[in-house]
């Protein structure tokens, strides 16, 4: 099998040498001091992923509590519990759909900040719920915010990062989502379910505050003809001591080539549909592995098994292991490569963080906003189908049936990785796009 994105010579394919000479700006960008502002902007953005991870697993300790609630209006039946757990994914699908418009209309940064509105409203509804409908609406709104941030944050991070740190930073959305889930599990040991919703408001407010001081993506600004603002944003991100002229010209040239709206004929071009199709299939397979229903119903799953520790403690341990695994992925992704980790690691080290990163890396700039929203839409519609049916399947056939299905999907995902997924380690977004545009060597064959 031929390895993609390797050096080749020929017209329009001179951007992928095995070891390209650094630009003047890249010579000074390699160290940590030159990336501090990129790290700060990334941290501000991925607080949205923290809130997403927190909200996703909110039902894990809450469903058992509400099944034995003293308030008759809040006691959950099995059917209501399945809706309470799964409706988040419908909201996330709607958020991904809205991102197809907002990502390119408002921009990456403002779209992330806008997600704070439904997120804060959703937490408030769940904290003050006095009926099942308030729980469902609050869960849907936090899901909408999660779907919106899931589509916008990876794009924002990939567009502001340099190739040398893009892998590590590309893992931070998943890292923060896992940290958010762990925080929920930990707080679930101490706080009642209403106060868990109140605590979820904090990261949302901090995110909005920090992002107010961060720049928009230079690539987005250039695509809107705001060249001077894009130059200032890039200068701020790279630092005053960095020569950004070469990088700015490369981004400007790439944006100029794609300044027109994508036509239907262009959408059918292999350099457009191949990366979009790969990203869609990765998101689809990622969800079919069963991670969402497992996390949403983690505590009820442990309650149905003969485990030694209390289910709340088991859920917290799973959250800690996931956080440790994603941290390892973030530290090794730019060394080992994306594809290697997809093959040899588990979900938290591989298919969890890497699929989000690859989505933001391989999607063409001309369709990045719409395509990322489409990926999130497909992802969360798949998650809804699995999450809604999980408890029903378990009650009818037993816990082993869905887990056998998830294992089969994992095997299929290995085949897909070997045949279709490119290695993007150390390549700029412009280089990756050039690879798909030339069509000289296809990893689909």
ABEGO torsion letter per residue (X at the ends): XBBBGBBBBEBGAAAABABBBBBAAAAAAABAAAAAAAAAAAAAAAAAAAAAAAAAAAAAAAAAAAAABABAAABBBAAAAAAAAAAAAAAAAAAAAAAAAAAAAAEAAAAAAAAAAAAAAAAAAAAABABAAAAAAAAAAAAAAAAAAAAAAAAAAAAABBAAAAAAAAAAAAAAAAAAAAAAAAAAAABBAAAAAAAAAAAAAAAAAAAAABBBBAAAAAAAGBAAAAAAAAAAAAEAABBAAAAAAAAAAAAAAAABBBBAAAAABAAAAAAAAAAAAAAAAAAAAGAAAAAAAAAAAAAABBBABBAAAAAAAAAAAAAAAAAAAAAAAAAAEAAAAAAABBAAABAAAAAAAAAAAABBAAAAAAAAAAAAAAAAAAAAAAAAAAAAAAAAAEAAAAAAAAAAAAAAAAAAAAAABBBABGBBAAAAAAAAAAGABBAAX
